[in-house]
Amino acid sequence: MSKFFNSIYKGLEPYTPGEQPQDKKYVKLNTNESPFPPAPGVIAAVNAREAEDLRLYSDPELKPLKAQLSETMGVETSNVFVGNGSDECLNYAFMAFGEDGFAFPDITYSFYKVIANLNQITMDIKALKPDYTVDVNDYLGDKLPDGTYTGIGKSIVIANPNAPTGIAIGLSDIARICEANADHVVIIDEAYVDFAEDGTSAVELIPKYDNLLVTQTFSKSRSMAGARVGFAIGSEAIIQDMETLRNSNNPYNVNRISMKCAVEALKDTDYFNKNCNLIRENRKYTKLALEQMGFRVLDSQTNFLFAESDKVKGADLYSALKDRGVLVRHFNDPKITNFNRITIGSKDEMDILLKTIREII
Ligand SMILES: Cc1ncc(COP(=O)(O)O)c(C=O)c1O
């Protein structure tokens, strides 16, 4: 640390991204990327003509992408915010709506804690239930005689489905949380929603709840993690607040090529549906095979499984897999230290994973 570093950031613990090793080629099942390439239209969009246009700034109003998102998501363009990955959307939402603090589960996407610290936002961390599900009652406050709830007096962020557990809560629970906390923003982070068995997004609740903000990403189901595009859908007023912050920080936050690619990705619904189905099939196949080997595998609605074995400790399995060229994600948090998070890849990758685990155990 230099002596010049602003003292407010001195204790900051940055986010630890999953490994992106360069030493050898791994079967890479550690950062929930897609095993499939982006849609053909996306690949065609990355051409010399587009490269020539890089001399020009990108559209600060993100018009074509907002228009396509509004069509795909069934909302107005004024309900859409676009970020450099959904991480950026989340950061602006924390900045904009974190004045009274943010509540979120203890086991969830670790970036929430990082952005809360970055923005000096207080945190109210709620334990998951022993079965690793979100306890919705923790987010309602006290029950009043008329059956309504007081709310918890702060904003809320819930990844749904949650990461790294993969478990989802239903839309009726999300509605209850929004209703109880009408004076605060409720963020539902749907990075993985497209892989859920029913695939139902909380976006449909937005007309009813002006405090609901839903974030999604192109990084997972649309195979574009490297393009860095994410978006948020919410009431016009909430989106305007986030736009105020974006335009005060980086109005050209999404580059020209990524923006073009994102539009093309949205247009190809057949390719998108086909890939989401393949991930669901491979998830089912892998979960069953792991269970047959004695693993406990949580009920995942995502493109990863969270699994623990009674035969080998989580950290040991992670290391043994890595030595054999298979990369999964292990977390040091004692509550989940026996688990590993395994991204669902292609059928071939899943077979390599399963064969390697059989050898190890
Ligand atoms: C729950 C959750 N939310 C958001 C993100 C961020 O995604 P991105 O910034 O790539 O859109 C991730 C990435 O892994 C995630 O797991």
The ligand as an SDF file (V2000), in Angstrom:
LIG
                    3D

 16 16  0  0  0  0  0  0  0  0999 V2000
  -24.7960  -14.3310   -8.1230 C   0  0  0  0  0  0  0  0  0  0  0  0
  -23.9760  -13.5760   -9.1140 C   0  0  0  0  0  0  0  0  0  0  0  0
  -24.3400  -12.3240   -9.4120 N   0  0  0  0  0  0  0  0  0  0  0  0
  -23.6370  -11.5910  -10.2840 C   0  0  0  0  0  0  0  0  0  0  0  0
  -22.5040  -12.1010  -10.8950 C   0  0  0  0  0  0  0  0  0  0  0  0
  -21.7140  -11.1730  -11.7860 C   0  0  0  0  0  0  0  0  0  0  0  0
  -21.8240  -11.4660  -13.0920 O   0  0  0  0  0  0  0  0  0  0  0  0
  -21.2710  -10.5070  -14.2160 P   0  0  0  0  0  0  0  0  0  0  0  0
  -20.6240   -9.3170  -13.5720 O   0  0  0  0  0  0  0  0  0  0  0  0
  -20.3150  -11.3310  -15.0010 O   0  0  0  0  0  0  0  0  0  0  0  0
  -22.4790  -10.1140  -14.9990 O   0  0  0  0  0  0  0  0  0  0  0  0
  -22.0860  -13.3900  -10.6070 C   0  0  0  0  0  0  0  0  0  0  0  0
  -20.8690  -13.9180  -11.2320 C   0  0  0  0  0  0  0  0  0  0  0  0
  -20.4130  -15.0010  -11.0520 O   0  0  0  0  0  0  0  0  0  0  0  0
  -22.8420  -14.1530   -9.6870 C   0  0  0  0  0  0  0  0  0  0  0  0
  -22.4610  -15.3820   -9.3460 O   0  0  0  0  0  0  0  0  0  0  0  0
  1  2  1  0
  2  3  1  0
  2 15  2  0
  3  4  2  0
  4  5  1  0
  5  6  1  0
  5 12  2  0
  6  7  1  0
  7  8  1  0
  8  9  2  0
  8 10  1  0
  8 11  1  0
 12 13  1  0
 12 15  1  0
 13 14  2  0
 15 16  1  0
M  END
$$$$
